[in-house]
Amino acid sequence: MTVARSLLFNIAFFTWTTVCCFGLLWMLLLPRRQMVHVVEWYLRTVYFLERAILGLDYEVRGLENVPRNGSYILAAKHQSAWETMKLHLLIDDPAIILKRELLFLPIWGWYAAKARMIAVDRSARGRAIASMVEGAARVKSEGRPIVIFPQGTRTAIGRYLPYRVGVGVLYKELDLPIVPMALNSGVYWGRRSFRKRSGKILVEFLPPIEPGLGRDAALAELETRLEAATDRLVVEAGGPPTQKPAKQVPQGAPAAMP
């Protein structure tokens, strides 16, 4: 049943998405905010397909921790494509930090550029962080939330990837709170997986990390809290907790006492 549902959903999803990509090109002529409303409509139709075909729903916890006004940094776990299609339904008018190359994709890149996402050229190593801060400062002036995936890429459940320094730099340079967003989407919608399970994905917004900490301290606090909350949600859905690598002991150092 899971395979049959997944096959039917993938056919419906890619067919419908293709129709919308071409059929909604006219909305690129609209003002940016109106175009975003049309994108939100499309995302709600995908959510309908998820419920109707896959039997997949979601529940949001901790909405009281999301600021109602002004800009903030949303540091979100990234386990699958599912959450990228829900961010505009979870928070208002987010600007997502993404690779600059994505803007060159036909059609999809046009929509992303029109929505004014924050594009970072990772090939320009010396400028990547600076361009990210510049783009995020623009978004801050617009009062929009800034979305960053602190591990930089999709991470399968149970796997550990280190947190990158970018979120800490934004925290210090922009003087904004970080709202951690934990989830367990990877249990139901695996990274690059054809199979998708029925059930209920859990999304949880954690209390903000307010401005005032040092960059490294804020990054460590984010990782500690976000990893713990994500493991809790993953285990609640029957998935494996994250297996963190053991710390390496330098050669010649005394072994830790039990």
C-alpha positions as CSV (number, residue, x, y, z in Angstrom):
1,M,0.0,0.0,0.0
2,T,2.8,2.4,0.8
3,V,4.5,1.8,-2.6
4,A,1.2,2.3,-4.4
5,R,0.3,5.5,-2.5
6,S,3.8,6.8,-3.1
7,L,3.7,6.1,-6.8
8,L,0.2,7.7,-7.2
9,F,1.3,10.8,-5.1
10,N,4.5,11.3,-7.1
11,I,2.6,11.1,-10.4
12,A,0.0,13.6,-9.1
13,F,2.6,15.9,-7.5
14,F,4.9,16.2,-10.5
15,T,2.0,16.5,-13.0
16,W,0.3,19.2,-10.9
17,T,3.5,21.0,-10.3
18,T,4.4,21.1,-14.0
19,V,0.9,22.4,-14.8
20,C,1.3,25.2,-12.1
21,C,4.8,26.1,-13.1
22,F,3.8,26.9,-16.7
23,G,0.2,27.8,-16.0
24,L,1.0,30.4,-13.4
25,L,3.8,32.2,-15.2
26,W,1.5,35.2,-15.5
27,M,1.9,35.8,-11.8
28,L,5.5,36.9,-12.3
29,L,3.9,40.2,-13.5
30,L,2.1,40.7,-10.2
31,P,3.6,42.7,-7.3
32,R,5.9,40.4,-5.2
33,R,3.5,40.0,-2.2
34,Q,0.6,39.1,-4.4
35,M,2.7,36.5,-6.2
36,V,3.7,35.0,-2.9
37,H,0.0,34.6,-2.0
38,V,-0.4,32.5,-5.2
39,V,2.6,30.4,-4.3
40,E,0.9,29.8,-0.9
41,W,-2.2,28.6,-2.7
42,Y,-0.2,26.2,-4.7
43,L,1.5,24.8,-1.5
44,R,-1.9,24.3,0.1
45,T,-3.0,22.2,-3.0
46,V,0.1,20.0,-2.5
47,Y,-0.8,19.6,1.2
48,F,-4.3,18.5,0.0
49,L,-2.6,15.8,-2.2
50,E,-0.5,14.7,0.7
51,R,-3.5,14.1,2.9
52,A,-5.8,12.7,0.2
53,I,-3.3,10.3,-1.4
54,L,-0.6,9.6,1.2
55,G,-2.7,10.0,4.4
56,L,0.1,12.3,5.6
57,D,-0.8,15.3,7.8
58,Y,1.2,17.5,10.2
59,E,0.9,19.1,13.6
60,V,2.6,22.4,14.7
61,R,3.7,22.9,18.3
62,G,5.1,26.0,20.0
63,L,3.6,28.7,17.7
64,E,3.7,31.0,20.8
65,N,7.5,31.1,20.4
66,V,7.3,32.7,16.9
67,P,7.5,36.5,17.0
68,R,4.3,38.1,15.6
69,N,6.0,41.3,14.3
70,G,9.4,42.2,12.9
71,S,12.3,40.1,11.6
72,Y,13.9,37.1,13.2
73,I,16.1,34.1,12.2
74,L,14.4,30.8,11.8
75,A,17.0,28.0,12.2
76,A,15.2,25.0,10.8
77,K,16.2,21.3,10.7
78,H,16.2,20.1,7.1
79,Q,15.4,16.4,6.6
80,S,13.5,16.3,3.4
81,A,11.8,18.3,0.7
82,W,8.6,18.3,2.7
83,E,9.5,21.3,5.0
84,T,10.7,23.4,2.0
85,M,7.1,23.2,0.8
86,K,5.6,24.1,4.2
87,L,7.7,27.1,5.2
88,H,5.3,29.6,3.5
89,L,2.4,28.0,5.3
90,L,4.1,27.9,8.7
91,I,5.4,31.5,8.9
92,D,4.6,34.7,7.1
93,D,6.5,35.6,3.9
94,P,9.9,34.0,4.7
95,A,13.1,34.7,2.9
96,I,15.0,31.4,2.6
97,I,18.8,31.3,2.3
98,L,19.7,29.2,-0.7
99,K,22.4,28.5,-3.2
100,R,22.7,31.1,-5.9
101,E,22.8,28.4,-8.6
102,L,19.1,27.7,-7.9
103,L,18.1,31.0,-9.3
104,F,19.4,29.9,-12.7
105,L,16.9,27.0,-12.8
106,P,14.3,27.5,-15.5
107,I,11.0,28.7,-14.2
108,W,11.6,27.7,-10.5
109,G,14.5,30.1,-10.3
110,W,12.3,32.9,-11.7
111,Y,9.8,32.4,-8.9
112,A,12.5,32.3,-6.2
113,A,14.1,35.5,-7.6
114,K,10.7,37.3,-7.7
115,A,10.0,36.2,-4.1
116,R,13.3,37.8,-3.1
117,M,15.0,34.9,-1.4
118,I,18.6,35.3,-0.1
119,A,20.9,33.8,-2.7
120,V,24.5,33.0,-1.7
121,D,27.3,32.2,-4.1
122,R,29.2,29.4,-2.4
123,S,31.9,29.4,-5.0
124,A,33.0,32.8,-3.9
125,R,34.3,31.7,-0.6
126,G,35.6,35.0,0.6
127,R,32.3,36.7,-0.3
128,A,29.8,34.0,0.6
129,I,29.3,35.0,4.2
130,A,29.4,38.7,3.3
131,S,26.7,38.3,0.6
132,M,24.5,36.3,3.0
133,V,24.7,39.0,5.6
134,E,24.0,41.7,3.0
135,G,20.9,39.9,1.8
136,A,19.7,39.1,5.3
137,A,20.1,42.8,6.3
138,R,17.9,43.7,3.4
139,V,15.3,41.2,4.5
140,K,15.5,42.5,8.1
141,S,14.7,46.0,6.8
142,E,11.6,44.6,5.2
143,G,10.5,43.0,8.5
144,R,10.5,39.5,7.1
145,P,11.7,36.3,8.8
146,I,15.1,34.9,7.6
147,V,15.2,31.1,7.2
148,I,18.5,29.2,7.4
149,F,19.2,25.5,7.5
150,P,22.1,25.6,10.0
151,Q,23.6,22.3,8.8
152,G,23.6,23.6,5.2
153,T,21.9,20.7,3.6
154,R,19.3,17.9,4.0
155,T,20.3,15.6,6.8
156,A,18.8,12.1,7.1
157,I,17.4,11.1,10.4
158,G,19.9,9.4,12.7
159,R,22.8,11.1,10.9
160,Y,24.8,13.9,12.4
161,L,26.3,16.9,10.5
162,P,28.1,19.8,12.2
163,Y,26.4,23.2,12.4
164,R,27.9,25.8,10.1
165,V,29.0,29.2,11.3
166,G,26.6,31.1,9.1
167,V,23.7,31.2,11.5
168,G,26.0,32.5,14.3
169,V,27.3,35.2,12.0
170,L,23.8,36.3,11.2
171,Y,22.9,36.3,14.9
172,K,25.7,38.6,15.8
173,E,25.6,40.9,12.7
174,L,21.9,41.4,12.6
175,D,21.2,41.4,16.4
176,L,18.1,39.2,15.9
177,P,16.7,36.3,17.9
178,I,17.1,32.8,16.6
179,V,13.9,30.7,16.7
180,P,14.9,27.0,16.4
181,M,12.5,24.8,14.4
182,A,12.6,21.0,15.1
183,L,10.8,18.4,13.1
184,N,10.6,14.7,12.2
185,S,9.6,14.9,8.5
186,G,12.4,12.4,7.6
187,V,10.6,9.6,9.3
188,Y,7.7,9.9,6.8
189,W,9.3,11.6,3.8
190,G,12.9,10.4,3.5
191,R,15.8,12.3,2.0
192,R,15.7,11.6,-1.8
193,S,13.3,8.7,-1.1
194,F,10.5,7.5,-3.4
195,R,8.6,5.9,-0.5
196,K,6.5,8.2,1.7
197,R,4.7,7.0,4.8
198,S,1.3,7.9,6.1
199,G,1.1,9.5,9.5
200,K,1.5,12.9,11.2
201,I,4.7,15.0,10.9
202,L,5.5,17.0,13.9
203,V,6.9,20.5,13.7
204,E,8.0,22.3,16.9
205,F,9.1,25.9,17.3
206,L,11.4,26.3,20.4
207,P,11.8,29.4,22.6
208,P,13.9,32.0,20.9
209,I,17.6,32.5,21.6
210,E,17.6,36.2,22.3
211,P,20.4,38.6,21.2
212,G,23.3,39.1,23.6
213,L,25.3,35.9,23.5
214,G,28.6,35.5,21.7
215,R,28.6,33.9,18.3
216,D,30.0,30.6,19.3
217,A,27.9,30.4,22.5
218,A,24.7,31.1,20.4
219,L,25.7,28.4,17.9
220,A,26.4,25.9,20.6
221,E,23.1,26.7,22.4
222,L,21.2,26.3,19.1
223,E,22.8,22.9,18.3
224,T,22.2,21.5,21.8
225,R,18.5,22.5,21.9
226,L,17.6,21.8,18.3
227,E,19.3,18.4,18.2
228,A,17.6,17.4,21.5
229,A,14.1,18.5,20.3
230,T,14.5,16.9,16.9
231,D,15.6,13.5,18.5
232,R,12.6,13.7,20.8
233,L,10.2,14.2,17.8
234,V,11.9,11.5,15.7
235,V,11.9,8.9,18.5
236,E,8.2,9.8,19.2
237,A,7.5,8.8,15.6
238,G,9.5,5.6,15.8
239,G,12.7,6.8,14.1
240,P,16.3,6.5,15.3
241,P,18.0,9.1,17.5
242,T,21.0,10.9,16.0
243,Q,24.3,9.0,16.2
244,K,26.9,11.6,17.0
245,P,30.6,10.8,16.3
246,A,32.7,10.1,19.4
247,K,35.1,12.9,20.3
248,Q,38.6,12.2,19.2
249,V,41.2,12.0,22.0
250,P,44.6,13.6,20.9
251,Q,47.4,11.1,20.8
252,G,49.3,11.0,24.1
253,A,46.4,12.4,26.1
254,P,45.3,10.4,29.1
255,A,42.1,8.4,28.7
256,A,39.0,9.7,30.3
257,M,38.1,8.1,33.6
258,P,34.8,6.0,33.6
